[in-house]
Structures are given as structure tokens and as C-alpha cells.
Amino acid sequence: MPRTAQPTAPDTTIDRSSTAELDRQLETLLRLGYPALMGMSEAELTDAVGRLAARLPCGPSTVAEEDHVPFVVVPRTAPLRETALLMTKDDRPAALMIPDDELASYAPIAGVEIPEAPVYLLTDIDTGTELTNVTPESALTTITGRGRTPLTIAEGIALVTQRPDMLRKNKCFSLLASRRTGQKVPAIWISDRAPKLGWCWDRNPHTWLGSASAGARSV
């Protein structure tokens, strides 16, 4: 005989108030046409994002409140160029200063593992104001020394797409988890009051550019 499913206790580890934000982020992805960019239907993307509800963060954070974002949905399989150009701030479209062939050559640095799923959660995000005027090289040591992870280009795009308010004058951020050969470090900053995805040198500090980090990635 087939076994009868047993009732289970509600999962009290999920902060249910965060499900509204998860729904909002999904709606943003649908509105911007991410399903087509990712080769998925709207229903498939909706299901994939819905499964992340069980991974929503519920614990405290040590990140300064003004720099903290609890979570962001990262569409791993979305193309970087197209999604970068979908970023906006105050209705101003983004600009891209990295050539397409160069953009494709960036890859996660050693020690950064990206979940093998169409979408995943990046949690406990710090936009990195504390690390303004610190070289990316030194900032990476600080971030990893705290048991945190730097952000990739895709994660930076996801962050600005969902929370453009966190890209602020003199509080922009490098994306230390994506690198190619050489000393170029990708970053997102404000230019002409709009987001710009570009790069800076690994050993050059900038008073207006910090380094973003996160607590974890999960699916």
C-alpha cells in the first residue's frame, strides 16, 4: 500500500516577511524580460525563484544597516552584457565600458563557487562603504578574512537591478570575485547619474569606490 504523507510542522526558520521581497524581485525579473534572456518560460523562472523561499535569511547580520541588503536573486544563466544594460538608476539606463569579448573572459576567482542552478540567492550583502579608499587587493584580504565572499559581475548587476538605491554617490563598489588575467577589477559606479559597469586597477584606491561582499550563496 502507498504510504500516507505525514503532516509536518511549519518551518519556523524562514522569515516569512521576506517572501514579499522575493515576490517583488521575481516581478522585476519578469518585467525586464529575463525569462527570454535565460531561455526559460515565465512559469519556469517563477518556479525556480519560488524554490528559493526555503533559503531566505532569518538570522542577524553584522553589516552596517545603511549598507546591508538581506538577499538578492541572482539569475546565473542570464547574459552579462544584456543584463548590465538593463540596470537603471532614477530611470537613467546603464552604460557598459567593458568590450563584449573582454566581458566574456571574466571568471570567478579561486575559492568562489557559484551554484549550478538557473537562479540562486546571494545573502547578507554588504555594499562595502567601509572599504572605500582601500585598494581592491587589500579589500579582498579583509573580506575573505572575515569569512565572507566578494561579489561577481553577475551578482553586482543583480544587486543594482533589484536595489538601485544602494548604488550611491561616493558609495559605489568593486566586484572582486570576477577576474581575468591582468590587474583589471570590475566595478559598478555612477556616471552622469546612471549606473556604469567598468573596471579599475587592482592596486588603485578610490575615495568613491568600496568593495561589495556577501555572507553566502544558496539554492
C-alpha positions as a printed Julia matrix, in Angstrom:
219×3 Matrix{Float64}:
  0.0    0.0     0.0
  1.24   3.5    -0.67
  2.38   5.36    2.38
  0.25   8.21    3.59
  2.05  11.52    3.74
  2.56  12.62    7.33
  1.86  16.19    8.38
  4.94  18.23    9.1
  5.47  21.11   11.46
  5.79  24.54    9.87
  9.34  25.62    9.12
  9.94  28.38   11.64
 13.41  29.13   10.3
 12.01  31.08    7.34
 11.4   34.78    7.78
  8.03  34.86    6.06
  8.08  38.64    5.83
 10.87  38.24    3.25
  8.62  36.38    0.83
  7.1   39.69   -0.26
 10.56  40.92   -1.24
 11.22  37.65   -3.05
  7.99  38.16   -4.99
  8.97  41.73   -5.82
 12.35  40.62   -7.15
 10.69  37.95   -9.28
  8.29  40.54  -10.69
 11.26  42.75  -11.6
 12.92  39.88  -13.49
  9.7   39.1   -15.35
  9.08  42.73  -16.22
 12.6   43.14  -17.62
 12.31  40.06  -19.82
 14.75  37.79  -18.01
 12.93  34.55  -18.93
 13.71  35.08  -22.63
 17.29  36.09  -21.84
 17.74  32.89  -19.82
 15.97  30.6   -22.31
 13.18  29.87  -19.83
  9.45  30.38  -19.76
  7.92  32.75  -17.23
  6.46  29.74  -15.4
  9.87  28.04  -15.21
 11.54  31.13  -13.8
  8.67  31.63  -11.36
  9.05  28.07  -10.1
 12.83  28.38   -9.81
 12.61  31.59   -7.78
  9.79  30.17   -5.67
 12.01  27.3    -4.56
 14.41  29.81   -3.05
 11.85  30.76   -0.4
 13.15  27.96    1.81
 16.58  29.64    1.79
 15.54  33.14    2.78
 17.78  34.56    5.53
 16.43  34.88    9.03
 19.47  35.47   11.23
 21.11  38.72   12.38
 23.76  40.49   10.33
 26.92  42.29   11.39
 26.79  44.55    8.31
 26.13  48.26    8.86
 22.41  48.82    8.31
 22.83  51.51    5.67
 24.98  49.15    3.57
 23.01  45.95    4.16
 20.77  44.09    1.71
 19.32  40.85    3.16
 19.25  38.97   -0.15
 19.21  39.26   -3.91
 18.09  36.73   -6.52
 20.95  36.15   -8.96
 19.99  34.86  -12.45
 23.13  32.8   -13.1
 22.4   31.94  -16.73
 21.47  35.45  -17.87
 23.95  37.07  -20.29
 26.09  39.78  -18.7
 26.01  42.37  -21.46
 22.25  42.38  -21.88
 21.54  42.4   -18.15
 24.14  45.1   -17.44
 22.34  47.37  -19.89
 19.05  46.75  -18.08
 20.34  48.37  -14.9
 18.86  51.79  -14.17
 19.06  54.5   -11.55
 16.4   57.2   -11.34
 15.14  55.94  -14.72
 18.53  56.52  -16.35
 19.81  53.5   -18.32
 23.18  51.96  -17.61
 26.34  52.2   -19.69
 28.92  49.49  -20.3
 32.6   50.33  -20.73
 33.9   46.75  -20.98
 34.07  45.3   -24.53
 31.99  42.18  -25.13
 34.98  39.89  -25.72
 36.67  41.12  -22.56
 33.48  40.81  -20.51
 33.18  37.15  -21.54
 36.69  36.44  -20.27
 35.96  37.26  -16.62
 35.6   34.22  -14.38
 35.16  33.55  -10.64
 38.37  33.72   -8.62
 39.72  30.71   -6.73
 37.64  29.91   -3.67
 34.41  31.32   -5.09
 31.92  28.63   -6.05
 28.79  29.6    -7.95
 25.74  27.3    -7.5
 24.84  25.26  -10.57
 21.27  26.49  -10.85
 19.45  28.94  -13.1
 18.91  31.24  -10.12
 20.32  31.36   -6.61
 20.22  33.54   -3.51
 23.05  35.85   -2.52
 22.53  36.67    1.15
 23.74  39.13    3.81
 25.11  41.61    1.3
 27.38  44.5     2.27
 27.84  47.2    -0.37
 31.25  47.93    1.12
 31.29  51.6     2.1
 33.75  50.72    4.88
 36.22  49.71    2.16
 36.15  52.94    0.14
 39.64  54.33   -0.46
 41.05  50.81    0.07
 42.73  49.03   -2.83
 40.78  46.04   -4.22
 43.82  43.9    -3.43
 43.68  44.83    0.27
 39.88  44.75    0.39
 39.85  41.14   -0.81
 42.1   40.14    2.08
 39.78  41.88    4.53
 36.62  40.31    3.08
 37.93  36.74    2.99
 39.5   37.16    6.42
 36.01  37.78    7.78
 34.71  34.57    6.24
 32.73  36.48    3.63
 32.78  36.31   -0.16
 33.31  39.06   -2.72
 30.73  39.56   -5.48
 30.93  38.53   -9.14
 29.9   40.76  -12.05
 26.58  38.9   -12.34
 25.92  39.42   -8.62
 26.72  43.13   -8.85
 24.34  43.5   -11.76
 21.65  41.61   -9.83
 22.16  43.86   -6.81
 21.83  47.11   -8.76
 18.91  45.74  -10.79
 16.93  44.93   -7.66
 18.23  47.69   -5.37
 19.42  50.68   -7.42
 19.09  52.77   -4.26
 22.16  51.0    -2.88
 24.35  52.42   -5.66
 25.02  55.84   -4.15
 27.27  58.82   -4.77
 30.72  58.13   -3.3
 29.45  54.69   -2.15
 29.86  52.55   -5.26
 31.54  49.14   -5.33
 34.08  46.84   -6.93
 33.21  43.22   -7.77
 36.29  41.35   -6.6
 35.1   37.79   -7.33
 35.31  38.21  -11.13
 38.77  38.48  -12.65
 40.69  37.87  -15.83
 44.42  37.99  -16.47
 46.0   41.3   -15.52
 45.11  43.87  -12.89
 41.64  44.95  -14.02
 38.93  44.68  -11.37
 35.29  45.12  -12.48
 33.15  47.67  -10.67
 29.81  49.43  -10.88
 29.65  53.16  -10.22
 27.58  56.22  -11.08
 28.43  58.24  -14.18
 26.16  61.01  -15.5
 23.74  59.95  -12.75
 23.4   56.45  -14.27
 24.96  53.05  -13.46
 28.15  52.19  -15.3
 29.85  48.78  -15.41
 33.56  49.21  -15.94
 36.85  48.4   -14.27
 39.59  49.9   -12.12
 43.13  48.81  -11.29
 43.69  46.25   -8.53
 46.18  48.42   -6.62
 44.5   51.8    -7.02
 42.3   53.09   -4.18
 39.34  55.36   -4.91
 37.55  57.5    -2.34
 34.2   56.78   -4.01
 34.64  53.05   -4.63
 34.4   50.29   -2.0
 34.19  46.52   -2.42
 30.93  44.6    -2.05
 30.69  41.26   -0.22
 28.12  38.7     0.91
 27.65  36.1     3.6
 26.68  33.15    1.4
 25.21  31.76   -1.82
 22.45  29.17   -1.65
 19.87  27.29   -3.69
